[in-house]
Amino acid sequence: MSAIHLDKDDALLVIDMQVDFLPGGALGVAAGHEVIAPINHLIELYREQGLPIFASRDWHPTNHCSFAEQGGPWPPHCVANTPGAEFSAELALPDDAVIISKADTAGVDAYSAFNGTTLAARLRARSVNRVTVCGLATDYCVLNTVTDALEEGFTTIIVPEAMRAVDVQEGDGRRALDRMVARGAVPVRLGEVGMTALSVA
């Protein structure tokens, strides 16, 4: 891992920091709450530099195909306009954060924040070339978002301290991190993001 500085072509992607994915939620990630403080730190760094912040969310209809009663693998979660779909109240998203809703039709699932959304186009419209990805969960939505970011041509940074895994099978999170790095993602420690930051004014 190595330090990076932030420049005018950077953006932060915060993945699925919703109530249902936190401990006590319908599909809670163990220790998922532990990433809130690291992510808030990242948000503050990007805000200080005037850089764009994007936040994805599952926004499912009640009969979404990922739900067990529809034959999917998961319990109902993140149903649109319910408390479980809200972002954590402790997450310090700025008012101008761009919200990306995904998997919002019954028959299509989407782990990646790029899948079926305008995220890639919105990043390009802001002249973004490099993204930092954090959030939940390492082995599902973070992994797929990172993979798609790389395929879309964005340089992609990951901050392992700011993500947690479901670990349906023990070690899934570790394997997901290894896959991201093997595909070209750059792992960076939290304290090394923004070091020697450039002004983008």
C-alpha positions as CSV (number, residue, x, y, z in Angstrom):
1,M,0.0,0.0,0.0
2,S,1.2,3.5,-0.7
3,A,0.0,7.1,-0.1
4,I,-2.0,9.0,-2.6
5,H,-2.8,12.6,-3.0
6,L,-6.2,13.9,-4.1
7,D,-6.5,15.8,-7.3
8,K,-9.3,17.4,-9.3
9,D,-10.1,14.2,-11.2
10,D,-10.9,12.2,-8.0
11,A,-14.3,11.1,-6.7
12,L,-15.4,9.1,-3.7
13,L,-17.9,6.2,-4.1
14,V,-19.7,5.2,-0.9
15,I,-21.4,1.8,-1.4
16,D,-24.8,0.9,0.3
17,M,-24.3,2.3,3.8
18,Q,-28.0,1.5,4.5
19,V,-29.7,0.6,7.7
20,D,-30.6,-2.9,6.5
21,F,-26.9,-3.7,5.9
22,L,-25.8,-2.6,9.4
23,P,-26.0,-4.8,12.5
24,G,-29.6,-5.3,13.5
25,G,-30.8,-4.7,10.0
26,A,-32.6,-7.2,7.8
27,L,-29.3,-8.2,6.1
28,G,-26.8,-6.8,8.6
29,V,-23.1,-7.2,7.9
30,A,-21.2,-8.2,11.1
31,A,-19.2,-5.2,12.3
32,G,-20.6,-3.1,9.4
33,H,-21.0,-0.2,11.8
34,E,-17.2,-0.1,12.2
35,V,-16.8,1.5,8.7
36,I,-18.9,4.5,9.4
37,A,-16.1,6.5,11.1
38,P,-13.5,5.7,8.4
39,I,-16.0,6.6,5.7
40,N,-16.9,9.8,7.4
41,H,-13.1,10.6,7.5
42,L,-12.9,10.0,3.7
43,I,-16.0,12.1,3.1
44,E,-14.4,15.0,5.0
45,L,-11.2,14.7,3.0
46,Y,-13.1,14.8,-0.3
47,R,-15.3,17.7,0.9
48,E,-12.2,19.7,1.9
49,Q,-10.9,19.4,-1.7
50,G,-14.3,20.2,-3.3
51,L,-14.4,16.7,-4.9
52,P,-17.6,14.9,-5.8
53,I,-19.1,12.2,-3.5
54,F,-21.4,9.5,-4.8
55,A,-23.5,7.2,-2.6
56,S,-25.1,4.1,-3.9
57,R,-28.1,2.4,-2.4
58,D,-30.3,-0.7,-3.0
59,W,-33.8,0.6,-3.8
60,H,-35.8,-2.5,-4.2
61,P,-39.5,-3.0,-4.9
62,T,-41.4,-5.3,-2.5
63,N,-41.2,-8.2,-4.9
64,H,-37.6,-8.0,-5.9
65,C,-36.0,-11.0,-7.4
66,S,-33.2,-11.2,-4.8
67,F,-35.7,-11.9,-2.0
68,A,-36.1,-15.5,-0.8
69,E,-39.8,-15.5,-1.4
70,Q,-39.1,-14.7,-5.1
71,G,-36.5,-17.5,-5.3
72,G,-33.5,-15.2,-4.5
73,P,-30.8,-15.8,-1.9
74,W,-31.6,-12.9,0.5
75,P,-34.3,-11.9,3.0
76,P,-36.3,-8.8,2.0
77,H,-34.1,-5.7,2.5
78,C,-33.7,-2.1,1.4
79,V,-37.3,-1.8,0.1
80,A,-37.6,1.6,-1.4
81,N,-39.0,4.3,0.9
82,T,-38.7,2.2,4.1
83,P,-36.6,2.8,7.1
84,G,-34.3,-0.1,6.2
85,A,-33.4,1.5,2.9
86,E,-32.3,4.8,4.5
87,F,-28.6,5.7,4.9
88,S,-27.2,5.3,8.4
89,A,-28.0,8.4,10.4
90,E,-24.4,8.5,11.4
91,L,-23.1,8.7,7.9
92,A,-22.0,12.3,7.2
93,L,-23.1,12.5,3.6
94,P,-23.1,16.1,2.4
95,D,-26.3,17.6,0.9
96,D,-24.7,17.7,-2.6
97,A,-23.8,14.0,-2.6
98,V,-25.0,12.3,-5.7
99,I,-27.4,9.4,-4.8
100,I,-27.3,6.4,-7.1
101,S,-30.2,4.0,-6.8
102,K,-29.8,0.4,-8.1
103,A,-31.8,-2.8,-8.4
104,D,-35.0,-0.7,-8.4
105,T,-37.0,-3.0,-10.7
106,A,-38.5,-6.3,-9.6
107,G,-36.8,-8.6,-12.2
108,V,-33.2,-7.3,-12.2
109,D,-30.6,-7.5,-9.4
110,A,-27.5,-5.3,-9.3
111,Y,-24.6,-5.7,-7.0
112,S,-22.6,-3.0,-8.8
113,A,-23.3,0.7,-8.5
114,F,-22.7,0.9,-12.2
115,N,-25.2,-1.8,-13.2
116,G,-28.2,-0.2,-14.8
117,T,-27.4,3.2,-13.5
118,T,-26.0,6.5,-14.7
119,L,-23.0,6.4,-12.5
120,A,-20.3,6.0,-15.2
121,A,-21.9,8.9,-17.2
122,R,-22.1,11.1,-14.2
123,L,-18.5,10.5,-13.3
124,R,-17.3,11.3,-16.8
125,A,-19.5,14.4,-16.8
126,R,-17.5,15.6,-13.8
127,S,-14.2,14.7,-15.5
128,V,-13.5,12.0,-13.0
129,N,-10.6,9.6,-13.8
130,R,-10.0,8.0,-10.4
131,V,-12.4,6.7,-7.8
132,T,-12.0,5.6,-4.2
133,V,-14.5,2.9,-3.3
134,C,-15.6,2.1,0.3
135,G,-18.7,0.7,2.1
136,L,-20.7,-2.6,2.2
137,A,-20.2,-5.3,1.5
138,T,-16.6,-6.2,0.5
139,D,-17.6,-9.5,-1.2
140,Y,-20.7,-8.4,-3.0
141,C,-21.5,-4.8,-3.9
142,V,-18.0,-3.4,-3.3
143,L,-16.4,-6.1,-5.3
144,N,-18.8,-5.8,-8.2
145,T,-18.6,-2.0,-8.2
146,V,-14.8,-2.1,-8.2
147,T,-14.7,-4.6,-11.0
148,D,-17.0,-2.5,-13.1
149,A,-15.1,0.7,-12.3
150,L,-12.0,-0.9,-13.6
151,E,-13.8,-2.2,-16.7
152,E,-15.1,1.4,-17.3
153,G,-11.5,2.6,-17.3
154,F,-11.4,4.4,-14.0
155,T,-8.3,4.1,-11.9
156,T,-9.7,2.5,-8.7
157,I,-8.5,2.9,-5.1
158,I,-9.9,0.7,-2.3
159,V,-9.6,1.3,1.4
160,P,-9.9,-2.0,3.2
161,E,-10.4,-0.3,6.6
162,A,-13.6,1.3,5.2
163,M,-15.3,-1.9,4.1
164,R,-16.6,-5.1,5.7
165,A,-17.6,-8.5,4.2
166,V,-20.7,-10.7,4.6
167,D,-18.4,-13.8,4.6
168,V,-21.2,-16.3,3.8
169,Q,-18.2,-18.6,3.4
170,E,-15.3,-17.9,5.7
171,G,-12.7,-15.9,3.9
172,D,-15.0,-14.5,1.2
173,G,-13.9,-10.9,2.2
174,R,-10.2,-11.7,2.0
175,R,-10.7,-13.4,-1.4
176,A,-12.7,-10.5,-2.7
177,L,-9.9,-8.1,-1.7
178,D,-7.4,-10.3,-3.5
179,R,-9.6,-10.4,-6.6
180,M,-9.9,-6.6,-6.6
181,V,-6.2,-6.1,-6.4
182,A,-5.5,-8.8,-9.0
183,R,-7.8,-6.9,-11.4
184,G,-5.9,-3.7,-10.8
185,A,-7.4,-1.9,-7.8
186,V,-4.9,-0.1,-5.6
187,P,-5.3,-0.7,-1.9
188,V,-4.5,2.3,0.4
189,R,-4.6,2.7,4.1
190,L,-7.0,5.2,5.5
191,G,-4.3,7.5,6.9
192,E,-2.6,7.6,3.5
193,V,-5.5,9.0,1.5
194,G,-5.1,12.6,0.9
195,M,-1.5,12.8,2.1
196,T,0.2,15.8,0.4
197,A,-3.2,16.7,-1.0
198,L,-3.2,19.1,-3.9
199,S,-5.5,22.1,-3.9
200,V,-8.1,21.8,-6.6
201,A,-9.4,25.3,-6.4
